[in-house]
Every structure is written in structure tokens, then in C-alpha cells.
Amino acid sequence: MFRTRSIALKLILSIVSATTVIFACIFWYNYRVSRELIERHAEENAGNIALAAAGRVQTVLGRVETLGRTTARFVETGNLDHDALERLLRDMVGGNGEAYGMGVSFAPFALDPGRRLNAPYVYRKGGAHEGLATLSLDEAYDYTQQEWYTAAEAARAPVWSEPYFDKGAGNALMTTYSVPIYRGDGPAQRLFAIVTVDVALDWLERIVSPLRVFQNGYGFLLSHRGTFLTHPLPALVMKQTIFDVATARGDQNLMGIGRRMVAGERGFVLHRSVLTGKDGFVFFMPLEPTRWSIGIVCPEDELFADVYRLNKVMFTLGFAGFAILLGVIVLIAGSITRPLRTLAEAASNIGLGQLDRGVPVITSRDEVGDLAGVLTQMVASLRQYVKNLTETTAAKERIESELKIAHDIQLGSLPTSFPTRPELELHAVLTPAREVGGDLYDFFWSGERTLCFAVGDVSDKGVAAALFMATTKTLHKIVALANDDPSEVMAETNRTLAAENRADMFVTLFSARLDVETGEVRYCNAGHNPPLRLAPDGQVSALGAATGPAAGIFEDARYGEERLLLAPGEALVLFTDGVTEARDPAGAMYGDDRLEALVGRGVGLSAQALTTAIEHDVVSFAAGAAPADDVTILVLRYLGGKSAARTETLSLDARIESLPQLEPFCARCAERLGLSPSVGADLRLALDELVTNTICYGYEDQAPHQIEIAVARLADELRITLEDDGRPFDPLGVAAPDTTQPLEERATGGLGLHLVKKVMDDVAYERRGTRNVIRLRKRLGGTGPA
Amino acid sequence: MEITQEKIGAITVLAVQGSLDASTSAALEQRLAALLDTGERRLLCDLAGLTYVSSAGLRVFVSASKKLKAQAGQLALCALSAQVQRVFDLAGFSAFLTIRPAREEALAALGA
């Protein structure tokens, strides 16, 4: 899904998620560290508070201890009587505000062997200095059973008693410091007395209660048995131990804390407040010289209030930062993608070929700006390219058009109005390999009975060759019309060409002239392919080698003349090497042998048919391969001189009733032209069918018309001409019947023409002016005129 | 062109002489049509005297043969000269028409 969204969204998602992770890490680290710092700080703080409180308690208790020990020293060293002892005690109590009362409890019988218990005691009655009272403890209060006595006796050292409520002293919380005194040395040493100092602990409450840590923190004091000496809950003080509370609450943690406190350890541990029920920390430390323990409770929420506040601020700042970041990203993304979108649109326009609409101006100097610059450049290049292309194309089209014109002019300069005289047939084709070529053919009459004809091949192809070809053709014709000696014609043509040949081109040229009466051909061959001679019996022979060099090279070249006598029915095939050197797609050459074989099969074909046959064979041989050279073919068939030709004619009324006239006419033709009966029969059938066709379909009016028929006997063939002045009607356009079909399924139309084509060798139709001309040819199997 | 008619059994025999071209074929066509109209179903054309035939003449024979076939009849030809036979061959009709060298064979072909 990420792929399809916009760049802006991708940026926002990725940057925000990355930032969130980073922020969360920082936040977490910060929270941990500040929490640790605060914990440490709180521990320190609580420790200091506890230490200060302990200090104050210890000062008081220390004075009490000094008092106790000093008094004990007096009692130990001086043999004091009862009164002196009482005075001492009064002085001591009176001079020390901390002491509530002091006493000296002698061991049984220690001072007075007659008195078991003796213990003077001075105390503050009502609390004032003057209000000191004295009482003497005796059997009524057997102090030797009291804890303060037994503990000191057992410890053989001064001890602090467990605090207690003293009913006699106004139900005040008290504790007693007992200092034992011994007499005698070594094994004889025995307990002499125990000096006690009673201390009211109301001040203790005053010291511990005000201890405040944050809003709801508090301090408390435990005795060495775990009894609460002070606590904000009065219900606990001196009534319950910490263990009682822990058991009642099932609080193992509190139990543990209690154990550690009673053991005199120091610590700072998590603890749920007994007072508020909230989580918090408790700091505890022993309180010397007693075995008490002081505890300071710090509520967690207050302890970390700053951290929580700081976190809130950080969160707020973080979110504000996110919002700003988001805004900035959206702005940046927008500033990147907006021009990108514009560019994309512009690029799409360019793609559609709309180069005029330009590229939107983008002023930023970043990559997008670069892209815009590149696009602008591209559009400019494209415009230039299109312009160049247009110009080039136009120029190419102009050249092609001119080449087409040149092609038309060149082909137009070749004569295509082939001779129609009965003595001969001549046909030629020229197919340039390119638009214009260097081949040429030409024929023209230089007299009543002399036909000049030539085929040439300029050494090059293309425009230059075409120009050279045009020059050669014109020059040759001018020279040949003025001179009837072929060798002189060739020499003159060569001289003129060579003199003005700047491009060092040359042309191979076969130039000949035919005397149509005699069939004599005089020719010069300037380096051209020897033409082929086709005899009526199918024999093919090449004329002799060239009689001189190609024209246009050596100004003073000489050319020999050759002669040959064409018998009626013989043909000459002139060609250029575009025929024999044509190549098929595999590169094989057409070759002289194939041409000779083809020409050999051309006996009886008209000049046009033979020309077309060769042309088609070359094309089919090439099988689509591009021709490398111009292809030129010229075929001349000599049919015999006019003196040898005989013609019969008939002018027929265009009526069906005239048909019977054909029988005697054909009989006459057969007789006078020396035709065999079967040829005569074929002649009649052909004439009958064509005439019937013309009479039936050839006229649109009822006016009388004539059909002119001419039958000419040439050397080896019969030439028949039918002319009428009917509407244009090409009988060859009628479809031939399919003679393999059963009669029932066969259309009878076209049957007549089918028969004509069967009995004749060639049928041609031509509309000449207002007349239809049908030409028929029938070969006579090589038999000469009778 | 001349046409002589005779009857051999159930078969009508027409002897055609002279030239059969577009100017004369109409006469033969009418004669054959008339015979068909009178209910003749088996016809023999003896062409021994026919010196020439054109496509117009061929059409007459083909047309008559088609009509007779359609009515369960039959047309036969006999005694064609080489020239006439050649025209029939060129037209490709020889294979589709009943053509016999001698009259007797043609009559036999017609079931005489």
C-alpha cells in the first residue's frame, strides 16, 4: 500500500514513526534517570532528616548518660551516707532538666547489712525545680525484680530500658538509664548498686512528629522491640509493635522492614504507608545509644511529583514538537511534490508531442529545479530535433519527388511506341534498380527500310549514370541518323563522350541497324554483353565478342563492324548484365545458361511475349531480393521483308447474314497464302467467333457497319487483324468457361473466345481511336512461305 | 445448312449438312425445339455432312442435350468430321456429350 501513496504521506509516516521511537527512548531514559536521581536524593534527604533528628535525640540521651555515669562515679568512690546521697541526687536532678528522676538502688544488703533493700529516689513532682520529692524504695517495691535493674545487672554495663508508661509520673512515656556499680576486685567483685536516671520522653514526640518529608511524609520511632515510640497514628504509640501491624495487615514487606530496623540496620526500601495506604519509600537507621530505630516515610507520588510533572511537560512539548514536525513535513513534501506534479504534467504533455506548451518555471535550486532545467533542455532539443527532422524529411521528399520526376523523364525518354511494321517485331523493357538508372535502349528508323536499335549500360548507377545515359542515347541517335556506318557511328559517339567525360564514366553499347528488306544486321559492340540469336528451331547462339572497348574512355578507340543475316522468324535478344547478374536471396546468379535456356523455349513467342517472359523469369528468380543493377531487355524478331509478305483482306457487312462469306474467304487465304487445311479451318473458326461477337454485341445503333479483316502470311506465322467501328468492346474481358465442368453446370458465355484462344497463339485487343483492333497471331511451325 | 429428318424406331435422326454458325444455328435450334415439343425423347444428330461448326452450333447441341436429360431423354451425335470433332474437343464438350463415330453405334447408345 505504501507504493501507491503520495511522497508526502510516505515522508510523514516514516519520519513520524522514527521520531516517535526516538522520543519514546529519550522519554523512557529520562524517566528512569530522573527517578533514580530522585530516589537517591530522597534517600539522602531522608537520611539527613533522620540523622538530624537522631542527633538531637542523642544529645539529650548523651547528657542523660553523662549524668548517670557521673552520679555512679560519685556513688562508687565516695562512702556517702543516706543524706549525702539524697543531696547528690537532688543536685543532679535539679541541675539537669532532662532527668525526670534519679535513684540509687543498692544491691541487697550492700550498704547496710541489716537492710535488704535500700534505694533513695528523687524525682520532679509536678515538673518544677522546687517540686523535687524524695521517696525511699523498700520491700514494698522490690526493685530487684524490675527490668531496669535486672537488665543492667545482667549486662554488667549501663543499659537503656524499654520505654514504658509511668503511672506515677502522670502517665508519661518514660525510659530509664541504668548504670551498674561494682565493688571489690577480681573474683570478689560484686554488684554494689545501680544508678538510674528516668527520662520523660515527651520531647521525643516533639522532635520526631514535626519531621516532614514532602506533604504527607512522616517520621516514626521504634523501640528495640519494635514498639512504636512515636507515630502520626496515636493508636499505635506504645501499644503496638511494627510486627503486630505487619501481621494484622499480612504485610511481609513491613515485617522485613521491622526486622531490619530492630536489628539496627540502615536502609531505604519501598513500602506501602501504614498511614495513607499509598506506595512510598521508607528510610530507616538505628538510633544510638539506645537500640531504637528511626524511620522516615516518603510517599512515592509526592517524591516523584516533579518527575511526573516533568513527564507531562515533556509529553506536551513532544506532542507540540510532533505537530510542528508534521506541519513542516507537509510543507516540505508539498514544496517537493507540487513542482513534481507540475513537471509530471508537463512531461506528459511532452509525451503527447505538445512541445509548445513549455515547462513550468521552477525557481528552486534543488534536484526538482535541476529536473525542470533538464526537461526544459529536453523540450528545446526535441523542438530542434523535430525541426531538423521536418526539414530533413522535406528535403528528402523534395529529392525523392525530383528523383521520381527524373525517373519518369528517363523512362519517358525511352521509346515505347514499338514498330508495327509487318517485317519485324520489337519490344523492350527497362527497369531501373533505383529511381534512375544507367541502362538504355533505343530504336528509331534512319530510313524507310533501316531500323537502328541499341542497348547500353553506363558503368555506374544513380543520377550521374542517368545523365550519362541520356547524353549517350541522344548523342548516339544524332550520330546514327547522320551516318549509316555502324563503326563510324560508334567511333564518333565514343569520341564525343570521351572528350566531354569529366567523371571518367563509360558505357558499354551495342549499336545495330537492320535492313528490314534483307534481314541484314550491321552492328558494333563496344564492350557490351553479346546478344543472343534465336533461330526458329530453338537454337540459341551468342553473337561474337565485343568489337571494341566500352565507349567514353579512349577518345581514339576504333571499332570493328560485324554483319549477320537474319532469316525470317529469327530473333535477337539484347540485354544488360542486370539480367544475367541478377541474384536470388541466397546470392546465386541468374547466369547466361538460364537466359539461353529460357530464350530457347521462346520460339514462336512474339517479341513482347519473349521480353515479358525474360523479365518475369528474372523477377521470380530474384524472389524479392533487391535488384543490384538495372534490367534491360530488347527483343527483335525479324519476320521477313515486305516482298515476302502476302496479305488477304475482307471487308464484311456487320450482319449475321454475312457470316457465310467467311468460308470462301478462308478458302482463298488458304490457297493464296499457302495454309494447310487445318490452319484454314482454325482461321475460319477464329474469324467466325470474333465477327459474330462483334455483330452481336459491338453496336448500339442499327446503322450499317463494316468489319475489316486482314490476314498476312509472314515467314512462319499468320497475322490477322480485325477492325470495327463499334463501341469499345474488349472480347478478352469475357471470362473463359471452365471446360472441366459438366455441361449442365457450365455457363456458355465466353465459349467463342475460348475457342479463338485455343486455335490462335496470341490474341491482343487494342482500342485505336474510334476503332476496336483485335490482333491474332498463329505460328505456322517453321514452314517458310511457299 | 440443310437438315433431313428420318425416324428409326423410337429414335429421330437428324442429318445436318453444311456449315453450322451463328447465321444457321437458329434453324437447327428451332427444329430440335419442335421435336422436343412433340415429345421426342431420343434424338440422334448425324453430322457426317457437317463441314463446319462454331460455338453457336455447339451451344445448340449442348442446350438440346440439357433439355433432353432433364426430361429423361437423350441426345447423341455421330459421324463427326475431324474438323468438327476438334471444335467439340477444344470446347471440352466431347466428354459430356454422347458422340459416336458411326451411326449404328450412336443408335445403340440411344438404346435402339
Chai-1 contact restraints between the chains, C-beta under 6 A:
chainA,res_idxA,chainB,res_idxB,connection_type,confidence,min_distance_angstrom,max_distance_angstrom,comment,restraint_id
A,I656,B,A22,contact,1.0,0.0,6.0,A-B,restraint_1
A,I656,B,S23,contact,1.0,0.0,6.0,A-B,restraint_2
A,E657,B,S23,contact,1.0,0.0,6.0,A-B,restraint_3
A,L659,B,D21,contact,1.0,0.0,6.0,A-B,restraint_4
A,L659,B,A22,contact,1.0,0.0,6.0,A-B,restraint_5
A,L659,B,S23,contact,1.0,0.0,6.0,A-B,restraint_6
A,A681,B,Q83,contact,1.0,0.0,6.0,A-B,restraint_7
A,D688,B,D21,contact,1.0,0.0,6.0,A-B,restraint_8
A,D688,B,S54,contact,1.0,0.0,6.0,A-B,restraint_9
A,E689,B,S55,contact,1.0,0.0,6.0,A-B,restraint_10
A,T692,B,A22,contact,1.0,0.0,6.0,A-B,restraint_11
A,T739,B,G92,contact,1.0,0.0,6.0,A-B,restraint_12
A,P742,B,F96,contact,1.0,0.0,6.0,A-B,restraint_13
A,L743,B,V62,contact,1.0,0.0,6.0,A-B,restraint_14
A,L743,B,F96,contact,1.0,0.0,6.0,A-B,restraint_15
A,E744,B,K66,contact,1.0,0.0,6.0,A-B,restraint_16
A,T748,B,R59,contact,1.0,0.0,6.0,A-B,restraint_17
A,L751,B,S55,contact,1.0,0.0,6.0,A-B,restraint_18
A,G752,B,S55,contact,1.0,0.0,6.0,A-B,restraint_19
A,L755,B,S55,contact,1.0,0.0,6.0,A-B,restraint_20
A,L755,B,L90,contact,1.0,0.0,6.0,A-B,restraint_21
A,K758,B,L90,contact,1.0,0.0,6.0,A-B,restraint_22
